[in-house]
Amino acid sequence: KATRITSGQSFDAQPHYSPDGKSIVFVSDRSQSDNLWIVNADGTNPRALTRDNDQAFQSPTFTPDGKYVVASRGNDLYMYYANAGVSPEIRLTGDTAAAGGRGAAPGGGRGGAAPNVFLGATVSKDGRYVYTAMRNSTGGGYNQTALGWQIGVLDRETGRVFTKTNSVGSAMRPELSPDGKW
């Protein structure tokens, strides 16, 4: 039976359970701007993880150890400490990423240009690899959700991004199999 755990006029979306099942991270506009929030699995104790204005947070997910949340903000991936209240960010992709920059492999997406838009992360069990949908926004035009998305992986040790798929069509929101092989 479905049970409502949030209420009010806010738009609460994109929920994702913590690995231990005790909490849920989600995107909400309850602070007048889209931000990341964490709530106990029963709906009690909602708390802001971010307090940004005019940002587009998407696809939040916990790291396998439950200590961090990885989410898309704007065009890049960021990581936040899950138990810090309002958490400082660690930028994972982009020109000022903590891992030393994007460093994408040549041909990192359709058209040969390096990817510069990252969405929908999932993290390997050891925390080293972050799988994500990615694309290059150059010439994307009006329909930014159309073809051109591929699955890539960020190696957090080296800071490099590699393309895992490169076929006609698109690939979105990767999810690793329980054994991490697929």
Backbone hydrogen bonds, N-H to C=O, Kabsch-Sander energy under -0.5 kcal/mol:
donor,donor_aa,acceptor,acceptor_aa,energy
12,D,10,S,-0.8
13,A,11,F,-0.5
13,A,27,V,-3.0
16,H,25,V,-1.9
18,S,23,S,-2.7
21,G,18,S,-1.8
24,I,39,V,-2.7
25,V,16,H,-2.5
26,F,37,W,-2.4
27,V,13,A,-2.8
28,S,35,N,-2.4
29,D,11,F,-1.0
31,S,33,S,-0.6
32,Q,29,D,-2.2
35,N,28,S,-2.3
37,W,26,F,-2.7
38,I,47,R,-2.6
39,V,24,I,-2.3
40,N,44,T,-2.6
41,A,22,K,-2.4
43,G,40,N,-2.7
47,R,38,I,-2.6
49,L,36,L,-3.1
50,T,36,L,-1.5
57,F,55,Q,-0.7
58,Q,72,S,-2.4
61,T,70,V,-1.9
63,T,68,Y,-2.3
66,G,63,T,-2.3
69,V,80,Y,-2.7
70,V,61,T,-3.1
71,A,78,Y,-2.3
72,S,58,Q,-2.7
73,R,76,D,-2.9
74,G,56,A,-1.7
76,D,73,R,-1.8
78,Y,71,A,-2.7
79,M,90,I,-2.4
80,Y,69,V,-2.6
81,Y,88,P,-0.6
82,A,67,K,-2.8
84,A,81,Y,-1.2
87,S,49,L,-2.6
87,S,85,G,-0.7
90,I,79,M,-2.0
92,L,77,L,-2.8
93,T,77,L,-1.2
97,A,94,G,-1.3
98,A,91,R,-3.3
100,G,97,A,-1.7
105,A,161,V,-2.1
107,G,112,G,-1.3
108,G,105,A,-0.8
109,G,107,G,-2.8
110,R,148,G,-0.5
112,G,109,G,-1.7
116,N,135,R,-2.3
117,V,135,R,-1.7
118,F,75,N,-2.2
119,L,133,A,-2.5
121,A,59,S,-0.5
122,T,131,Y,-2.1
124,S,129,Y,-2.9
127,G,124,S,-1.8
130,V,154,L,-2.2
131,Y,122,T,-3.0
131,Y,129,Y,-0.5
132,T,152,G,-2.4
133,A,119,L,-2.7
134,M,150,Q,-2.9
135,R,117,V,-1.7
137,S,135,R,-0.5
140,G,137,S,-2.4
144,Q,142,Y,-1.6
146,A,143,N,-1.2
148,G,169,G,-1.2
150,Q,134,M,-2.7
152,G,132,T,-3.0
153,V,162,F,-2.5
154,L,130,V,-2.8
155,D,153,V,-0.5
155,D,160,R,-2.9
156,R,128,R,-3.1
156,R,154,L,-0.8
159,G,155,D,-3.0
161,V,102,R,-0.7
162,F,153,V,-2.6
164,K,151,I,-3.3
165,T,151,I,-1.7
171,A,149,W,-0.8
180,G,177,S,-2.2
